[in-house]
Amino acid sequence: LCFTDEGRNAVDRAGGAHIVVDHIRSLCSKTDPASEKLLTVFCGMLMNYSNENDTLQSQLINMGVIPTLVKLLGIHCQNAALTEMCLVAFGNLAELESSKEQFAYTNIAEELVKLFKKQIEHDKKEMIFEVLAPLAENDVIKLQLVEAGLVECLLEIVQKTVDSDKEDDVAELKTASDLMVLLLLGDESMQKLFEGGKGSVFQRVLSWIPSNSHQLQLAGALAIANFARNDGNCIHMVDNGIVQKLMDLLDRHVEDGNVTVQHAALSALRNLAIPVVNKAKMLSAGVAEAVLKFLRSEMPPVQFKLLGTLRMLIDAQAEAAEQLGKNIKLVERLVEWCEAKDHAGVMGESNRLLSALIRHSKSKDVIRTIVQSGGIKHLVTMATSEHVIMQNEALVALALIAALELGTAEKDLENAQLVQILHRLLSDDRSAPEIKYNSMVLICALIGSEPLQKEVQSMAFLEVVSKLRSHENKTVAQQASLTEQRLAVES
């Protein structure tokens, strides 16, 4: 009856689920053949009842069916038909967030791992995997699965299937390595498996990177990116040569490479470049050059990670920022990507890298390269971003341009209507204090150019600035006084 929507609704209206759940509870501990057969049918009914129906899934969860089914699984683990029905019912329920919190209070992790270890057939393993994957999205259950020994099972599968080209083995390798990566997304489970970089799991994952299987290369790089979520781990990994392994992997995928592997390896390098002490080490290892090989990529996810990696690497590294900022090919590609309207992430990262090249190098050569490549208008647009951090990065870069190379950039700044934008930012009550402060610093610098000074005079900046003298933020108020004096002198 529960196989169709009409049947389900009829059973729901008659309160059928309550009746069945009560029966499961009372029969749960009985292991005679007749009871087990009845329990199998009941679990099958719940499976059909809850199939692809959020409302009925929630209803069963609220009835507290989950602890009952977990108990059932433990008691009847020898009965293949019953455990199968039970697993499919779990699979339906495990999709809902509310169920994961309930599962976390049971010993589901232990039961599933115990059951998994006994399976030989691919289909049976697959069935357990289908329950494990949604449950492993919950951080508490991740840790429980690690403690129950799931990782060892997964590593064993990888070892058995890595050289096989049988369809089932390939599927199993993918599922096991993907699940392994998922377990590393939890902070506690990740640290437990890292074991200060000495963990056997960490070592095994490292050995995946030079593998010939694309799936393992991908999982290995994603696992490293997950291990690289705190400074201590990142520093340890860079000191122990992980960067070279990732660069070798990227090298294998430069020409018509596997996009998912490129993306994963770049993600790992980006995360490793976050701690200050790693930046110089990674730069001298040649990471920037390795990453630049992917400038030709037409794949937005690869472009996005490439930009993020370079931005992390040059943070406060003046020499590297200058070198990259004078690279015409790179700057031209950035300017092109600043217009990638379909890919907001790529567009945002390109703008931020453009600004970072100026802010960290403070170099006239870099500014000239960016002016030549048509990058100024993008920095001016970036000053109007909805993200304060991006607005601020743009204004600081523009202030450096105005201080170091105003003559070169003057025409572009005028065409991009920078003065009007600054007037808007200063008049807007919603602008953050740092935006107001940096806008005024920029106005003072722009007065050094005749055409820009004329624009400033024609737009009644004095009024706006004098209001800011009484701003609640002391730094803004002080800068307003200085700016007012400068404007008064020039007028």
Summary of the structure (lengths in Angstrom):
residues: 491
radius of gyration: 30.0
end to end distance: 86.3
largest distance: 98.8
contacts: 1656
relative contact order: 0.04
helix: 77%
strand: 0%
